Amino acid sequence: MFASFRRSLVRTAAVAALLALAAPALAATRYVSPTGSDTNTGASPATAWRTISKANAAAVAGDVILVANGTYANFPNPAVNGSANARITYVGNLANPSAVVITPNGVLNKTDVTIKGMQLTGGFDITGVRDSIADCIAFGSRSNIFAADDCVLARTVVNSERFWVYGSETDSLPVAERDTIVDCTFNLNVVTGGSHTVRLKAIDRCVFARNRWNIHVNAGGVSASVYKLFWVRNCKFLDSRWDIVNDCTGACDEAGWFMQRDYTQSNFWSRDTIEMGGAGEVQFFGAGSGSFPGTVMNNTYDQVIVKQYGNPSYGGAMVYQDACKWDTLTNCTFVGKESGLLINQVIHGPTLIDHCTVVGFNPGHGAIGFDASGTWVGTTAMRSNVFYTHGSAPRSQNSSAMYMPVALSQGHLVANNNVFYGPMSKDSLIYMAGVGFSAPGVGKPWANRMLADSASTWGSPRFLDTTSVRNFNPRLGTGSRATGAGWGGSDAGSFWSTAPTPDAAGPTAVSDLRASGVSDSQMLLQWTAPADAPTGTGAVAYDLRWSNSPIDDTNFASANTLASEPVPGAPGAYQQFTFSGLSSGATYYVALRAQDKAGNWSTVSNVVNVIASLDQTPPAAIIDLSAQ
């Protein structure tokens, strides 16, 4: 009997072993360290693997691979896909990504994979689906998101020559969709020519939000257009800033051009600031001629600021080299070293230019210029704007607030409640061929010829700063002629405000303070930088505090202060701080306040509540409780 029982046990053990070999590996936390060995299990820091290559080969859906500080010769890219509910995640050092160094350029081409907290020395190529790179530092000559859908690049600093997002290099329908680039900083230093700096092509429904673009084209950057868009559709460009310097002079072939061309349609730009300068030519194009003229259309710009303090290629801060078709420009500011806004071909309506401030410091085509010949198609509405030529400009027809060297046809312009100002008398603020000089307003040659714009006026808008293009401040000072001159009694121009009132409100309270990477000795705090409520600018200081007891508005001031808080970033920027020196097992409550430049403090943020412990996983639920 005992022999039979032993044979049964052997058979049961053999079957169990076979099943264990056949069953898929279960998702787990794995470890990689320069001091590990690829013969280890990778199941703990003490049994870590040595190489990323081993982790790539062994990873399964749901795995989290923790990579210790050090230098690694393989790029994180698993052999298998993750899934929507079980991503494969590689995590380095979130507080100091440069401590985890990945030396080669690599391709992330699987599905549902995340890389965090690493220095990608050779740059990266994302070609998969639902992949993400976050909290990293990237170098290399050019990083790419290529033919990738639903991917994310977040809170990453890219130090490179170039950065491209594209679906195809052929002129075809968009094939890269719904990618997101958010809270990133791009330091692009272009030394070589022959290739665009930032190239967006064949993409659809992508989002570029809260990014900082620092682009410098050096003397050798021939044809390195700073930003080129082809076949870009239904994308959003939000809350970003471009500081563009082109130092390529001579025959540089569009080196300093920011151009939208070839079927770039139905995109939305909001609250972006673009400043362009340098020794070479620079130009921002609302529509540029290309391989498919007349196909850029239906784009919207709201609260966008374009300041062109360098040498303009076409004479204006924003130029429609190609036709202006069905675009909407609202609450925008265009300030140029020469003209502000130039439209060089026929306008197709319905087009709207509403509550914009258009400024030329030394215009050759007026503050706003229409060089378009022929009959406008459809209706263009142009109302509640300020058209301003700086007082230091020479007195000529070219320095009029509005300049039209060709006669326009009646019936295609709905214009009213605009404010004109320039260095000449009011009777010379508008120039149109066939009419000559005119003042704005009822009964004047311009209004009589166009049967429009009779409610417009003239006078100084009293902008707060007109000392230079870069310093220009479009807000209206006391006594501004633009105050109440707009449609419905609104202020004309892009900023509907008079002289600033005292700032008595603090920044918006932080609402997304959170902790990650909690151990028995430290935690990583993360949050989004707030905006100052009345001005929209960023905070200037943080007050970060902790306690072993709950924190609220009444006892925040008595909580312990954390030293060396980070400097506040621009509104919406990603912020982080490592809180070290915790006592294992103790409970910690953490909160913060933000201060604006007027000295006002926000209310207390949401409160983080954590226990300092390396083990953050609760015990498994009891499933076999019985009364027997």
C-alpha positions in Angstrom: 0.0 0.0 0.0 2.8 2.4 0.9 4.6 1.7 -2.4 1.4 2.5 -4.3 1.0 5.7 -2.4 4.6 6.7 -3.1 4.1 6.0 -6.9 1.0 8.2 -6.7 3.0 11.0 -5.1 5.7 10.7 -7.8 3.2 10.9 -10.6 1.5 13.9 -8.9 4.8 15.8 -8.5 5.7 15.0 -12.1 2.4 16.4 -13.4 2.8 19.5 -11.2 6.3 20.0 -12.6 5.0 19.7 -16.2 2.2 22.2 -15.5 4.7 24.6 -14.0 6.8 24.4 -17.1 3.9 25.0 -19.4 2.2 27.8 -17.4 3.1 31.4 -18.3 5.3 33.4 -15.9 3.3 35.6 -13.5 3.9 39.4 -13.6 6.2 40.6 -10.8 8.7 43.2 -9.8 12.1 42.5 -11.2 15.5 44.1 -10.4 18.5 45.1 -12.5 21.8 46.3 -11.0 25.4 46.7 -12.2 26.4 44.4 -9.3 23.9 41.7 -10.3 24.2 38.6 -12.4 22.2 37.4 -15.3 22.2 33.9 -13.7 20.2 35.3 -10.8 16.4 35.2 -10.5 16.0 39.0 -10.7 13.3 38.7 -7.9 15.0 41.0 -5.3 17.7 43.6 -5.0 20.0 40.9 -3.7 19.3 38.6 -6.7 19.2 41.3 -9.4 20.1 40.7 -13.0 23.1 42.5 -14.4 21.9 43.7 -17.8 18.9 45.3 -19.4 19.2 42.6 -22.1 18.3 40.0 -19.6 15.3 42.0 -18.4 14.2 42.5 -22.0 14.3 38.8 -22.6 12.5 37.8 -19.4 9.9 40.5 -19.0 6.2 39.5 -19.3 3.1 41.7 -19.4 2.6 43.4 -16.0 6.2 43.3 -15.0 7.8 46.3 -13.2 11.6 46.3 -13.7 13.5 48.5 -11.2 16.9 49.5 -12.6 19.5 50.6 -10.1 21.9 53.5 -10.6 24.7 52.7 -13.1 25.5 52.5 -16.8 23.9 49.9 -19.2 24.7 48.9 -22.7 21.2 47.8 -23.8 18.0 49.9 -24.5 14.9 48.9 -22.6 12.7 47.2 -25.1 11.1 43.9 -24.1 10.8 40.8 -26.3 7.1 40.6 -25.8 4.2 43.1 -25.6 2.6 44.4 -22.6 -1.2 45.0 -22.6 -3.6 47.8 -21.9 -4.2 46.4 -18.3 -0.7 45.0 -17.7 2.0 47.3 -19.0 5.7 46.4 -18.9 7.4 49.3 -17.0 11.1 50.0 -16.6 11.8 52.4 -13.7 15.2 54.0 -13.1 15.8 57.0 -10.8 12.9 59.4 -10.9 14.6 61.9 -8.7 17.9 61.9 -10.7 17.4 60.3 -14.2 21.1 60.9 -15.1 22.1 58.3 -12.5 20.7 55.5 -14.7 22.6 55.7 -18.0 21.4 53.9 -21.1 24.3 54.3 -23.6 22.9 53.3 -27.0 20.2 54.8 -29.1 17.3 52.3 -29.0 13.9 51.6 -30.5 10.8 51.1 -28.4 8.6 49.1 -30.7 6.5 46.9 -28.6 3.0 47.6 -27.2 2.1 49.0 -23.8 5.6 49.7 -22.5 6.9 52.5 -20.3 10.4 53.8 -19.6 10.9 56.2 -16.6 13.7 57.9 -14.8 16.7 57.2 -17.2 19.3 59.1 -19.2 18.9 57.9 -22.8 22.3 59.0 -24.0 21.8 58.0 -27.6 18.3 59.3 -27.8 15.2 57.2 -28.6 12.8 56.0 -31.3 9.2 55.2 -30.4 7.5 53.1 -33.1 5.1 51.0 -31.0 1.5 51.5 -29.8 0.5 52.9 -26.4 4.2 53.3 -25.3 5.5 56.1 -23.1 8.7 57.7 -22.0 8.5 59.9 -19.0 10.8 61.7 -16.5 13.9 61.0 -18.6 16.8 63.0 -20.1 17.6 62.3 -23.7 20.6 63.1 -25.8 21.7 61.9 -29.3 21.5 63.7 -32.6 17.8 63.1 -33.2 15.0 61.4 -31.4 11.8 60.3 -33.1 8.2 59.3 -32.6 7.6 57.4 -35.9 4.4 55.7 -37.1 3.4 55.3 -33.5 -0.2 55.6 -32.2 -1.4 56.6 -28.7 2.1 57.1 -27.4 3.2 59.6 -24.7 6.4 61.6 -24.1 6.1 63.4 -20.8 8.3 65.4 -18.4 11.4 64.7 -20.4 14.3 66.9 -21.3 15.6 66.4 -24.8 19.1 67.8 -25.5 19.8 67.2 -29.1 20.0 68.7 -32.6 16.6 67.6 -33.8 13.2 66.0 -32.8 10.7 64.6 -35.3 7.1 63.3 -34.9 5.9 61.7 -38.2 3.7 59.0 -39.5 5.2 58.7 -43.0 7.8 60.3 -45.2 5.5 60.1 -48.2 2.8 62.6 -49.0 -0.1 60.4 -47.8 -2.9 60.3 -45.3 -1.8 60.6 -41.7 -0.8 57.4 -40.1 0.5 58.5 -36.6 -2.5 59.3 -34.4 -3.3 60.5 -30.9 0.3 60.9 -29.7 0.9 63.3 -26.8 4.0 65.4 -26.0 3.5 67.1 -22.7 5.6 69.0 -20.0 8.8 68.5 -21.9 11.8 70.7 -22.5 13.6 70.6 -25.9 17.1 72.1 -26.0 17.8 71.7 -29.7 21.2 73.0 -30.8 21.5 72.7 -34.5 25.1 72.5 -35.8 24.7 70.7 -39.1 22.4 71.5 -42.0 20.3 69.5 -44.5 17.5 68.4 -42.2 14.6 70.1 -40.5 15.0 70.8 -36.8 11.5 69.9 -35.7 9.5 68.0 -38.3 5.9 67.1 -37.9 4.5 65.1 -40.8 1.5 62.9 -41.4 0.1 63.1 -37.9 -3.5 63.4 -36.7 -5.2 64.2 -33.4 -1.9 64.6 -31.6 -1.4 67.0 -28.6 1.6 69.2 -27.8 1.0 70.8 -24.5 3.0 72.8 -21.9 6.3 72.3 -23.6 9.4 74.5 -23.8 11.3 74.7 -27.1 14.7 76.3 -26.9 16.0 76.1 -30.5 19.4 77.6 -31.7 20.4 77.2 -35.3 24.1 77.8 -35.6 26.1 79.1 -38.6 26.2 75.7 -40.3 22.5 75.0 -40.0 21.7 75.5 -43.7 18.1 74.5 -44.5 17.5 73.4 -40.9 14.0 74.9 -40.7 13.2 75.3 -37.0 9.7 73.9 -37.3 8.0 72.4 -40.3 4.5 71.0 -40.5 3.3 68.8 -43.4 -0.1 66.9 -43.4 -0.7 67.8 -39.7 -4.4 67.6 -39.0 -6.7 68.0 -36.0 -3.8 68.5 -33.6 -3.6 70.8 -30.5 -0.7 73.1 -29.6 -1.3 74.4 -26.1 0.4 76.5 -23.4 3.9 76.1 -24.9 6.8 78.5 -25.5 9.3 78.7 -28.3 12.5 80.7 -28.0 14.0 80.5 -31.5 17.4 81.9 -32.5 18.8 81.6 -36.0 22.4 82.5 -36.4 22.8 81.1 -39.9 23.4 84.0 -42.3 23.7 84.2 -46.0 22.3 81.5 -48.3 20.8 79.5 -45.5 17.7 78.2 -47.3 14.8 78.6 -44.8 17.1 77.9 -41.7 14.9 80.1 -39.5 11.5 79.3 -40.8 8.6 78.1 -38.7 6.2 76.9 -41.5 2.9 75.3 -41.9 2.4 73.8 -45.3 0.9 70.9 -47.4 -2.5 69.9 -46.1 -1.9 71.2 -42.5 -5.5 71.7 -41.5 -8.0 72.1 -38.7 -5.4 72.5 -35.9 -5.9 74.5 -32.7 -3.2 76.7 -31.2 -3.9 78.3 -27.8 -1.9 80.3 -25.3 1.4 79.7 -27.1 4.3 82.2 -27.2 6.7 82.2 -30.1 9.8 84.5 -30.0 12.2 84.6 -33.0 15.5 86.3 -33.4 19.2 86.0 -34.1 21.6 87.2 -36.8 19.9 85.2 -39.6 16.4 85.5 -41.0 13.4 84.2 -39.1 9.7 83.8 -40.1 6.5 82.3 -38.7 4.1 81.3 -41.5 0.4 80.9 -41.0 0.4 79.2 -44.4 3.4 78.6 -46.5 3.6 77.6 -50.2 4.9 74.0 -50.7 4.2 71.0 -52.9 0.4 71.5 -52.6 -0.4 75.3 -52.6 -3.7 76.3 -51.2 -4.1 73.3 -48.9 -3.4 74.9 -45.6 -6.7 75.9 -44.0 -9.2 76.0 -41.2 -6.6 76.5 -38.4 -7.5 78.4 -35.2 -5.2 80.6 -33.1 -6.4 81.8 -29.7 -4.3 83.9 -27.3 -1.2 83.2 -29.3 1.7 85.6 -29.1 4.3 85.9 -31.9 7.2 88.3 -31.4 9.7 88.5 -34.2 12.7 90.6 -33.1 15.1 89.1 -35.6 15.4 89.7 -39.4 12.1 88.8 -41.1 12.3 86.8 -44.3 8.9 88.1 -45.5 8.6 91.3 -43.5 6.1 90.3 -40.8 5.8 88.5 -37.5 3.2 86.2 -38.9 2.9 85.8 -42.7 0.5 84.1 -45.0 2.8 83.4 -47.9 0.0 81.2 -49.3 -3.7 82.0 -49.2 -5.4 82.6 -45.8 -8.3 80.1 -45.9 -11.0 79.9 -43.2 -8.6 80.6 -40.4 -9.7 82.1 -37.0 -7.4 84.5 -35.1 -8.8 85.6 -31.7 -7.1 87.4 -28.9 -3.7 87.1 -30.5 -0.7 89.4 -30.4 1.6 89.8 -33.5 4.6 92.1 -33.0 7.3 92.4 -35.6 10.6 94.2 -36.1 9.0 95.3 -39.4 5.2 94.5 -39.8 3.0 92.5 -37.5 0.6 90.5 -39.7 0.9 90.1 -43.5 -1.5 88.3 -45.8 0.0 87.9 -49.3 -2.8 86.1 -51.1 -6.5 86.1 -51.4 -8.5 85.6 -48.2 -11.1 82.8 -48.3 -13.9 83.2 -45.8 -15.4 82.8 -43.4 -12.2 84.1 -41.8 -12.2 85.9 -38.5 -9.6 88.3 -37.0 -11.1 89.3 -33.7 -9.6 91.1 -30.6 -6.1 90.9 -31.9 -3.2 93.3 -31.3 -1.0 93.8 -34.5 2.1 95.9 -34.1 4.8 96.9 -36.6 7.9 98.6 -35.2 9.3 99.6 -38.7 6.8 98.2 -41.2 7.2 98.0 -44.9 3.6 96.8 -45.3 1.8 98.5 -42.5 1.2 97.1 -39.0 -1.2 94.8 -40.9 -0.8 94.4 -44.6 -2.9 92.9 -47.3 -0.8 92.4 -50.5 -3.4 90.0 -51.9 -4.6 90.7 -55.4 -7.9 89.6 -56.8 -11.3 89.2 -55.2 -11.6 87.9 -51.7 -13.7 84.7 -51.5 -16.5 84.6 -48.9 -16.6 87.0 -46.0 -13.9 88.1 -43.7 -14.7 89.6 -40.3 -12.2 91.9 -38.8 -13.3 93.5 -35.6 -12.2 94.8 -32.2 -8.5 94.8 -33.1 -5.7 97.3 -32.5 -3.5 98.0 -35.5 -0.5 100.0 -34.3 2.6 101.3 -36.0 5.4 102.3 -33.6 6.0 106.1 -33.4 9.6 105.8 -34.4 8.7 104.4 -37.8 9.3 106.6 -40.9 6.3 108.5 -42.2 5.2 106.9 -45.4 2.3 104.9 -46.9 4.2 101.7 -45.9 4.1 102.6 -42.3 0.3 103.0 -42.1 -1.5 101.1 -39.5 -3.2 99.2 -42.3 -1.6 98.9 -45.7 -3.3 97.6 -48.9 -1.3 98.2 -52.1 -4.1 96.7 -54.2 -7.8 97.7 -54.1 -10.1 95.3 -52.4 -13.6 94.5 -53.6 -16.7 95.4 -51.7 -18.9 93.0 -50.0 -16.3 90.6 -48.6 -15.2 92.5 -45.5 -17.1 92.9 -42.3 -15.0 95.2 -40.2 -15.8 97.4 -37.3 -14.7 98.6 -33.9 -11.0 98.5 -34.7 -8.5 101.0 -33.3 -5.8 102.4 -35.5 -2.7 104.3 -34.4 0.7 105.3 -36.0 3.3 108.0 -36.3 1.3 110.0 -38.8 -1.9 112.0 -38.5 -5.2 110.2 -38.2 -5.9 110.9 -41.9 -3.0 108.7 -42.9 -3.6 105.6 -40.7 -5.1 103.5 -43.5 -3.7 103.3 -47.1 -5.4 101.4 -49.9 -4.6 101.6 -53.6 -7.4 103.4 -55.5 -8.4 105.3 -52.3 -5.2 106.6 -51.0 -4.8 107.7 -47.3 -7.8 107.6 -45.0 -8.7 108.0 -41.4 -10.9 105.3 -39.8 -14.6 106.0 -39.1 -17.9 107.0 -40.6 -17.8 109.1 -43.7 -14.1 108.5 -44.4 -12.7 107.3 -47.8 -11.9 103.9 -46.4 -15.3 103.3 -44.9 -17.1 104.7 -47.9 -15.1 102.5 -50.3 -15.5 99.3 -48.4 -19.0 100.0 -47.0 -17.6 98.8 -43.7 -15.6 99.8 -40.6 -17.5 103.0 -39.9 -17.5 102.4 -36.1 -13.7 102.2 -35.9 -11.6 104.9 -34.4 -8.1 106.1 -33.8 -5.9 107.0 -30.9 -3.1 105.7 -28.7 -3.8 102.3 -27.0 -1.2 103.3 -24.4 0.4 99.8 -24.2 2.3 99.2 -21.0 5.7 98.7 -22.8 6.7 99.7 -26.4 10.4 100.0 -25.8 11.3 97.0 -28.0 9.7 94.0 -29.7 10.8 91.6 -27.0 9.7 93.9 -24.2 6.4 94.8 -25.8 3.5 94.4 -23.4 0.0 94.5 -25.0 -1.9 95.3 -21.9 -3.7 98.7 -22.0 -2.7 101.5 -19.7 -4.8 104.2 -18.2 -6.5 106.4 -20.8 -6.1 103.9 -23.6 -8.2 104.6 -26.6 -8.8 100.9 -26.9 -10.7 100.7 -23.6 -14.4 100.0 -24.4 -13.8 100.6 -28.1 -14.4 96.9 -29.1 -17.5 95.1 -30.1 -20.2 95.3 -27.5 -18.2 97.7 -25.3 -15.3 95.3 -24.8 -11.7 96.5 -24.9 -10.2 96.3 -28.4 -7.0 94.3 -28.8 -5.8 91.0 -27.4 -5.8 91.9 -23.7 -9.2 93.2 -22.4 -7.8 95.1 -19.4 -6.7 98.5 -18.3 -3.9 99.3 -16.0 -3.1 96.5 -13.6 -5.0 96.4 -10.3 -3.2 95.4 -7.1 -2.7 91.7 -6.9 -4.5 90.4 -3.7 -5.0 86.8 -4.7 -2.5 84.0 -4.3 -1.7 81.2 -6.8 -4.2 78.4 -7.4 -3.8 75.7 -4.7 -2.0 72.6 -5.8 -4.5 69.8 -6.0 -2.5 66.8 -7.3 0.3 66.5 -4.7 1.2 62.8 -4.6 3.9 60.4 -3.4 5.7 57.6 -5.2 8.7 55.4 -4.7 7.9 55.2 -1.0 10.5 53.3 1.1 11.3 53.1 4.8 13.7 56.1 4.4 12.4 58.3 1.6 9.5 59.2 -0.8 9.3 61.1 -4.0 6.8 63.9 -4.0 5.3 65.1 -7.3 2.9 67.8 -8.3 1.9 70.2 -11.1 3.2 73.8 -10.8 0.2 76.2 -10.2 -0.6 79.5 -11.9 -1.1 82.9 -10.2 -4.9 83.4 -10.3 -5.1 87.0 -11.5 -2.1 87.1 -13.8 -1.7 83.6 -15.2 2.0 83.7 -14.4 3.9 81.1 -12.3 4.5 81.0 -8.6 7.9 82.2 -7.2 8.3 80.1 -4.1 7.0 77.0 -2.3 6.4 76.2 1.4 6.6 72.4 1.7 5.8 71.0 5.2 5.3 67.7 6.9 3.9 66.3 10.2 3.2 63.0 11.8 -0.3 64.2 12.5 -3.0 65.4 9.9 -2.4 68.8 8.3 -5.0 71.3 7.3 -5.3 75.1 6.9 -5.5 75.7 10.6 -2.2 73.9 11.6 -0.1 74.1 8.4 2.1 76.9 9.9 3.1 74.7 12.8 4.1 71.7 10.7 7.8 70.9 10.1 9.4 72.8 7.2 11.2 70.9 4.4 14.4 72.7 3.2 15.6 73.1 -0.4 12.2 73.0 -2.1 12.4 73.2 -5.9 12.0 76.5 -7.7 8.5 76.8 -9.1 8.2 76.0 -12.8 5.9 77.6 -15.3 2.2 76.9 -14.8 1.5 73.3 -15.6 5.1 72.2 -15.3 6.0 68.9 -13.6 7.7 69.3 -10.2 9.3 66.8 -7.9 11.1 66.7 -4.5 12.7 63.8 -2.7 11.8 63.8 1.0 14.5 61.8 2.8 15.3 60.8 6.4 12.0 59.1 7.1 11.6 56.8 10.1 10.6 53.3 9.1 7.0 52.5 10.0 6.1 56.1 10.8 3.1 57.9 9.3 3.8 61.1 7.4 1.4 63.9 6.3 2.8 66.3 3.6 1.3 69.5 2.1 2.5 72.7 0.4 1.6 76.2 -0.4 2.7 78.4 -3.3 3.6 82.1 -3.3 3.3 84.7 -6.1 5.5 87.7 -6.8 3.2 90.0 -4.9 3.8 88.0 -1.7 0.4 86.3 -1.7 0.2 82.6 -0.6 -2.2 80.0 -1.9 -4.3 77.9 0.3 -3.0 74.5 1.5 -2.8 71.8 -1.2 -4.3 68.4 -0.9 -2.5 66.4 1.8 -0.4 63.3 1.2 -0.7 60.6 3.8 1.8 57.7 3.6 3.5 55.2 5.9 7.3 54.9 5.5 7.8 51.3 4.5 9.5 49.5 1.7 6.5 47.1 1.7 3.6 49.0 0.3 1.5 45.9 -0.7 -1.3 44.9 1.8 -1.8 41.3 2.7 -3.9 39.2 0.3 -7.5 39.0 1.1 -8.7 35.9 3.1 -10.9 33.8 0.8 -11.4 30.6 2.8 -12.8 31.9 6.1 -15.2 29.2 7.4 -17.2 28.6 10.6 -16.2 24.8 10.6 
